[in-house]
């Protein structure tokens, strides 16, 4: 095996903050060091370059370079003299940040959701970063056609000549890397899919919510194309906040969610008689 790296965190009740109590780093390569840097800053919320250099045993210049790379990838936010963690609110405004937020959980949810893609079927995929993780599974699952308004998914599907692509175009929004609005809605209304996969930012009162009006309308239109409606979402989105109603949970056929969902919330889902698919999102050794 390669270089070892262990970071342990405990709660200091007197200071009411999480602190690092032990760390072992033996010649980590840059990519692994940056992973640990991200984890460190996520726990401490903010960190100064000098402190990071001391903790990781490298120069301040190296830390500056690492933080620049991590900021360009959307994994951290650069601030004067250091970096701070990406908050959920900030991440929702920028697709670069959302792709890194809970990335492991999204991949595991997609692994489970991909099994619901029937070979030869017509599927519709929304522009959420969670649904976007289905892209690498499309070649093996072999749908006949993919309908999407996500530019990233369009580019992914275009590399598979055996899968037909129907791209929904309109006003392009860089912050979501997708097309949204009335033109996309009108195009979706002319289409039919066997199954549609969506995610959203919040679920409350057994309804899907989203903070952006045009995104909510676009998701609604996409959902209406599908005979089988499939929601992919991680448990942290429950009881979240959102301004615009997308659709009630009772209108879905399937929900793919992680096993960390609270028992009471799982019981509520079961009462709706949905097909519930639980994904194991625990970290792998």
C-alpha positions as CSV (number, residue, x, y, z in Angstrom):
1,X,0.0,0.0,0.0
2,X,1.0,3.6,-0.4
3,X,1.6,6.3,2.2
4,X,-0.6,6.1,5.3
5,X,-2.7,9.0,6.5
6,X,-4.9,9.1,9.5
7,X,-6.9,12.0,10.9
8,X,-8.9,11.6,14.1
9,X,-11.4,14.2,15.4
10,X,-12.9,14.6,18.8
11,X,-15.3,17.1,20.4
12,X,-13.7,19.3,23.0
13,X,-16.7,20.1,25.3
14,X,-14.9,23.0,27.0
15,X,-14.1,24.8,23.8
16,X,-17.3,23.5,22.0
17,X,-15.4,22.9,18.8
18,X,-13.9,20.0,16.9
19,X,-10.1,19.8,17.1
20,X,-7.5,17.5,15.6
21,X,-6.0,15.3,18.2
22,X,-3.8,13.0,16.1
23,X,-2.5,12.8,12.6
24,X,0.0,10.6,10.9
25,X,1.2,11.6,7.4
26,X,4.1,9.8,5.8
27,X,5.1,11.3,2.5
28,X,1.6,11.8,1.1
29,X,1.6,12.4,-2.7
30,X,0.0,15.8,-3.7
31,X,-3.4,14.3,-4.6
32,X,-3.8,12.4,-1.3
33,X,-2.5,15.5,0.6
34,X,-5.2,17.6,-1.0
35,X,-7.9,15.1,-0.1
36,X,-6.7,15.4,3.5
37,X,-6.5,19.1,3.3
38,X,-10.1,19.2,2.2
39,X,-11.2,17.0,5.0
40,X,-9.2,19.1,7.5
41,X,-10.8,22.3,6.4
42,X,-14.3,20.8,6.3
43,X,-13.9,19.9,10.0
44,X,-12.4,23.1,11.1
45,X,-14.5,25.3,8.8
46,X,-11.6,27.7,8.2
47,X,-7.9,27.3,8.2
48,X,-4.8,29.6,7.8
49,X,-2.0,28.7,5.4
50,X,0.6,28.8,8.2
51,X,-1.4,26.4,10.4
52,X,-1.9,24.0,7.4
53,X,1.7,24.1,6.6
54,X,2.6,23.1,10.2
55,X,0.0,20.3,10.4
56,X,1.0,18.8,7.0
57,X,4.7,19.3,7.3
58,X,5.1,21.2,4.0
59,X,6.0,24.7,3.0
60,X,3.5,27.6,3.0
61,X,4.1,27.8,-0.8
62,X,3.1,24.2,-1.2
63,X,-0.1,24.9,0.8
64,X,-0.9,27.9,-1.3
65,X,-0.6,25.8,-4.5
66,X,-2.7,23.1,-3.0
67,X,-5.5,25.5,-2.0
68,X,-5.4,27.1,-5.4
69,X,-6.0,23.7,-7.0
70,X,-8.7,22.8,-4.6
71,X,-10.5,26.1,-5.1
72,X,-10.3,25.7,-8.9
73,X,-12.0,22.3,-8.4
74,X,-14.7,23.8,-6.3
75,X,-13.7,21.7,-3.2
76,X,-12.8,24.7,-1.0
77,X,-13.3,28.4,-1.0
78,X,-10.2,30.6,-1.0
79,X,-10.1,33.4,1.6
80,X,-7.4,35.9,2.5
81,X,-4.5,33.9,4.2
82,X,-6.2,30.5,3.9
83,X,-9.4,28.7,3.0
84,X,-12.8,27.8,4.3
85,X,-15.2,25.0,3.8
86,X,-17.9,25.1,1.2
87,X,-21.3,25.5,2.8
88,X,-24.4,23.8,1.4
89,X,-26.0,27.2,0.6
90,X,-22.9,28.3,-1.4
91,X,-22.7,25.0,-3.2
92,X,-26.2,25.2,-4.4
93,X,-25.3,28.3,-6.5
94,X,-22.4,26.7,-8.3
95,X,-22.3,23.3,-10.1
96,X,-18.6,23.1,-9.6
97,X,-19.1,23.1,-5.9
98,X,-22.1,20.8,-5.9
99,X,-20.2,18.1,-7.8
100,X,-17.8,17.8,-4.9
101,X,-20.4,18.2,-2.1
102,X,-21.1,14.7,-0.7
103,X,-19.4,13.2,-3.8
104,X,-19.0,9.7,-2.4
105,X,-22.7,9.6,-1.4
106,X,-23.8,10.7,-4.8
107,X,-21.7,7.9,-6.5
108,X,-23.2,5.2,-4.3
109,X,-26.7,6.5,-4.8
110,X,-26.1,6.4,-8.6
111,X,-24.7,2.8,-8.3
112,X,-28.0,1.8,-6.8
113,X,-30.2,3.9,-9.1
114,X,-28.4,2.6,-12.3
115,X,-29.9,-0.8,-11.7
116,X,-33.4,0.7,-12.4
117,X,-32.4,1.6,-16.0
118,X,-33.9,-1.0,-18.3
119,X,-31.9,-2.0,-21.4
120,X,-33.5,-0.5,-24.5
121,X,-35.6,2.0,-22.5
122,X,-36.0,5.7,-23.1
123,X,-34.9,7.6,-20.0
124,X,-35.0,11.3,-19.0
125,X,-32.3,12.7,-16.6
126,X,-32.4,16.1,-14.9
127,X,-29.4,18.4,-14.3
128,X,-28.7,17.6,-10.7
129,X,-25.2,16.5,-9.8
130,X,-26.6,13.4,-8.1
131,X,-28.4,12.3,-11.3
132,X,-25.3,13.3,-13.2
133,X,-23.4,10.4,-11.6
134,X,-25.5,8.1,-13.7
135,X,-23.4,9.1,-16.7
136,X,-20.7,6.5,-16.2
137,X,-23.3,3.7,-15.9
138,X,-25.1,4.4,-19.2
139,X,-22.9,2.4,-21.5
140,X,-23.3,-0.8,-19.4
141,X,-27.1,-0.3,-18.7
142,X,-27.7,0.4,-22.5
143,X,-30.9,2.6,-22.6
144,X,-31.9,3.3,-26.2
145,X,-32.4,7.0,-25.7
146,X,-31.4,9.6,-23.1
147,X,-33.4,12.9,-22.8
148,X,-31.7,15.6,-20.7
149,X,-31.2,19.3,-20.3
150,X,-27.8,18.9,-18.6
151,X,-24.9,19.9,-20.8
152,X,-22.5,17.6,-18.9
153,X,-24.8,14.6,-19.5
154,X,-25.2,15.6,-23.2
155,X,-21.4,15.5,-23.6
156,X,-21.3,12.2,-21.8
157,X,-24.0,10.5,-23.8
158,X,-22.5,11.8,-27.1
159,X,-19.5,9.5,-26.5
160,X,-21.7,6.4,-26.8
161,X,-22.9,6.0,-30.4
162,X,-25.3,3.2,-29.4
163,X,-27.4,5.6,-27.3
164,X,-29.6,8.2,-28.9
165,X,-29.4,11.7,-27.4
166,X,-32.3,14.2,-27.2
167,X,-30.9,17.4,-25.8
168,X,-33.4,19.9,-24.4
169,X,-32.0,23.4,-25.3
170,X,-32.9,26.9,-24.2
171,X,-31.3,29.5,-22.0
172,X,-28.0,28.2,-20.8
173,X,-27.1,28.7,-17.1
174,X,-23.4,28.3,-16.3
175,X,-24.1,28.0,-12.6
176,X,-26.1,24.8,-13.2
177,X,-24.3,23.8,-16.5
178,X,-27.7,23.2,-18.0
179,X,-30.6,24.7,-20.0
180,X,-33.6,25.9,-18.1
181,X,-36.8,27.8,-18.6
182,X,-39.9,28.0,-20.9
183,X,-38.2,26.7,-24.0
184,X,-37.0,23.6,-22.3
185,X,-40.4,23.1,-20.7
186,X,-42.1,23.4,-24.1
187,X,-39.7,20.8,-25.6
188,X,-40.2,18.4,-22.8
189,X,-44.0,18.6,-23.2
190,X,-43.7,16.9,-26.6
191,X,-41.7,13.9,-25.3
192,X,-42.4,10.7,-23.5
193,X,-40.0,8.6,-21.6
194,X,-40.2,5.2,-19.9
195,X,-38.5,6.5,-16.8
196,X,-37.3,9.8,-15.5
197,X,-34.6,10.3,-12.8
198,X,-34.5,13.5,-10.8
199,X,-33.1,14.9,-7.6
200,X,-33.7,18.1,-5.7
201,X,-32.3,20.3,-2.9
202,X,-34.9,19.7,-0.2
203,X,-37.8,17.5,0.9
204,X,-40.3,18.8,3.4
205,X,-43.9,17.9,4.2
206,X,-43.6,15.0,1.7
207,X,-42.9,17.4,-1.2
208,X,-39.9,18.1,-3.4
209,X,-38.8,21.7,-3.1
210,X,-36.2,23.8,-5.0
211,X,-34.9,27.4,-4.4
212,X,-35.0,28.3,-8.0
213,X,-38.2,28.9,-9.9
214,X,-37.0,28.0,-13.4
215,X,-35.3,24.9,-12.2
216,X,-38.4,23.8,-10.4
217,X,-40.5,24.3,-13.5
218,X,-38.0,22.4,-15.6
219,X,-38.0,19.5,-13.2
220,X,-41.8,19.4,-13.3
221,X,-41.8,19.2,-17.0
222,X,-39.2,16.5,-17.1
223,X,-41.1,14.4,-14.6
224,X,-44.3,14.6,-16.7
225,X,-42.4,12.9,-19.6
226,X,-41.9,9.7,-17.6
227,X,-44.2,6.8,-16.9
228,X,-41.9,5.7,-14.0
229,X,-40.8,8.6,-11.8
230,X,-37.6,7.9,-9.8
231,X,-36.2,10.2,-7.1
232,X,-32.5,9.9,-6.1
233,X,-31.7,11.9,-3.0
234,X,-29.5,11.7,0.1
235,X,-31.0,11.8,3.5
236,X,-29.5,15.2,4.4
237,X,-32.0,16.8,2.1
238,X,-35.0,15.9,4.3
239,X,-36.5,18.7,6.3
240,X,-34.5,21.2,4.3
241,X,-35.8,24.5,2.9
242,X,-36.9,25.4,-0.6
243,X,-39.2,28.1,-2.0
244,X,-40.8,26.4,-5.0
245,X,-42.8,23.2,-5.0
246,X,-41.8,20.6,-7.6
247,X,-43.9,17.5,-6.9
248,X,-45.4,15.5,-4.0
249,X,-43.5,12.4,-3.0
250,X,-46.7,10.3,-3.4
251,X,-46.5,10.9,-7.2
252,X,-43.2,9.0,-7.4
253,X,-42.8,5.3,-8.1
254,X,-39.3,4.8,-6.7
255,X,-37.0,6.5,-4.3
256,X,-33.3,5.8,-4.0
257,X,-31.9,7.0,-0.7
258,X,-29.0,6.2,1.6
259,X,-29.3,4.0,4.7
260,X,-28.6,6.9,7.0
261,X,-32.2,8.1,6.7
262,X,-33.8,8.5,10.2
263,X,-36.2,5.6,11.1
264,X,-39.2,8.0,11.5
265,X,-38.6,9.5,8.0
266,X,-38.2,6.0,6.5
267,X,-41.5,5.0,8.0
268,X,-43.1,8.0,6.4
269,X,-41.8,7.0,3.0
270,X,-43.0,3.4,3.5
271,X,-46.5,4.8,4.3
272,X,-46.6,6.2,0.8
273,X,-46.1,2.8,-0.7
274,X,-43.1,3.8,-2.8
275,X,-40.5,1.3,-4.0
276,X,-37.6,2.2,-1.6
277,X,-34.1,1.4,-2.7
278,X,-31.5,1.9,0.1
279,X,-28.0,2.6,-0.9
280,X,-25.0,1.7,1.3
281,X,-23.1,5.0,1.4
282,X,-20.7,4.1,4.3
283,X,-17.1,4.9,3.5
284,X,-15.2,2.0,2.0
285,X,-11.8,0.9,3.4
